[in-house]
Amino acid sequence: MFFFELWSALRAWWQIRPAPANLGALGERLAEAHYLRQGGRCLAMNWRHGRDELDLVVLEGEVLVFVEVKTRTAEIGGEGYWAVNRRKKTALRRAAAGWMRQIGGACHTRFDVVEVLVCKKGTVRLLQHRGEVLFGRRRF
């Protein structure tokens, strides 16, 4: 009896759980809407430079913001901020440098990490980590 209940619970969880690709795309759309509400303008989404990718490139006034979006479900949890390790930061810097070369440079830049937590009931929580918290004062 116990195993049947456990199997039923696991099957129900697996069917409700969104696919990882859909979950990531949902998080990126929610992050884009967040920046648009704050008065930003989305210049690119999922921009690739070689093997590196920028989830969002947003223009906030005169500041060019490179955004890394980390989407998690409530069951999996974990903080997206800590998922941006040294290797990911290096990849973000490389991609941002490629973007800057393409547009001819920009005077003010910032890196953000947006964490999106999606709960089973459909509620969503966004948490934004800005610039110096993530990378320090160093720019490129």
C-alpha positions in Angstrom: 0.0 0.0 0.0 2.8 2.4 0.9 4.6 1.9 -2.4 1.4 2.5 -4.4 0.8 5.8 -2.6 4.5 6.8 -3.2 4.3 5.8 -6.8 1.1 7.8 -7.3 2.6 10.9 -5.6 5.7 10.7 -7.8 3.6 10.3 -11.0 1.4 13.3 -10.1 4.5 15.4 -9.3 6.2 14.4 -12.6 3.1 15.3 -14.7 2.6 18.7 -13.0 6.2 19.7 -13.2 7.0 22.0 -16.2 9.6 20.9 -18.7 13.0 22.6 -18.0 13.1 24.4 -21.4 9.6 25.8 -20.8 10.4 26.8 -17.3 13.5 28.7 -18.4 11.6 30.5 -21.1 8.8 31.4 -18.7 11.4 32.9 -16.3 13.0 34.9 -19.0 9.6 36.3 -20.1 8.7 37.2 -16.5 12.1 38.9 -16.1 11.6 40.9 -19.3 8.2 42.1 -18.1 9.8 43.1 -14.8 12.3 45.3 -16.6 9.6 46.7 -18.9 7.6 47.7 -15.8 10.6 49.5 -14.4 10.9 51.6 -17.6 13.6 49.5 -19.3 13.8 48.5 -23.0 14.7 44.9 -24.0 17.3 45.0 -26.7 17.9 41.2 -27.0 16.7 37.9 -25.6 18.9 34.7 -25.6 21.6 36.5 -27.6 24.5 34.1 -28.4 28.2 34.8 -28.8 30.0 31.6 -29.7 29.2 29.2 -26.9 28.2 31.9 -24.5 24.7 33.4 -24.1 23.1 36.5 -22.6 19.6 35.8 -21.4 18.5 39.4 -21.6 20.1 42.7 -22.7 18.1 45.6 -21.3 18.6 49.4 -21.7 17.7 51.3 -18.5 18.2 55.0 -19.3 21.8 55.2 -20.3 22.8 51.9 -18.5 23.2 48.7 -20.5 22.2 45.8 -18.3 23.2 42.2 -19.0 20.8 39.9 -17.2 21.2 36.3 -16.2 17.9 34.7 -15.4 17.8 31.6 -13.0 14.4 30.0 -12.8 13.6 27.4 -10.1 10.5 25.5 -9.0 9.5 25.5 -5.4 10.2 21.7 -5.2 13.7 21.9 -6.5 14.5 25.2 -4.8 18.0 26.5 -4.5 19.1 30.0 -4.9 19.9 31.1 -8.5 22.4 33.6 -7.2 24.7 30.9 -6.1 24.4 29.1 -9.4 26.3 31.9 -11.1 29.8 30.7 -10.2 33.2 31.9 -11.4 32.9 29.9 -14.7 29.4 31.4 -15.5 30.6 34.9 -14.6 33.5 34.5 -17.0 31.1 33.3 -19.7 28.8 36.3 -19.1 31.8 38.7 -19.3 32.9 37.1 -22.6 29.4 37.4 -24.1 29.0 41.0 -22.8 32.3 41.9 -24.4 31.1 40.4 -27.7 27.9 42.5 -27.5 30.0 45.6 -26.8 32.2 44.9 -29.8 29.1 44.5 -32.0 27.5 47.8 -31.0 30.8 49.7 -30.7 30.9 50.1 -26.9 28.8 51.6 -24.1 29.8 53.9 -21.3 27.7 52.4 -18.4 27.1 48.7 -18.0 25.7 46.5 -15.2 25.3 42.7 -14.7 22.1 41.5 -12.9 20.9 38.1 -11.8 17.1 37.7 -11.6 15.9 34.7 -9.7 12.4 33.5 -10.6 10.7 31.0 -8.2 7.6 29.3 -9.6 5.3 27.6 -7.1 2.9 24.7 -7.8 -0.1 27.0 -7.3 1.0 29.3 -10.1 2.4 32.0 -7.9 5.7 33.5 -9.0 8.3 35.4 -7.0 11.1 37.5 -8.6 14.3 38.5 -6.7 16.8 40.7 -8.4 20.5 40.9 -7.6 22.1 44.0 -9.1 25.5 44.9 -10.3 28.2 45.2 -7.6 26.6 42.6 -5.5 27.4 40.0 -8.1 30.6 41.2 -9.8 32.1 43.8 -7.6 33.3 47.2 -9.0 35.3 45.6 -11.8 34.0 46.3 -15.3 35.3 44.2 -18.2 
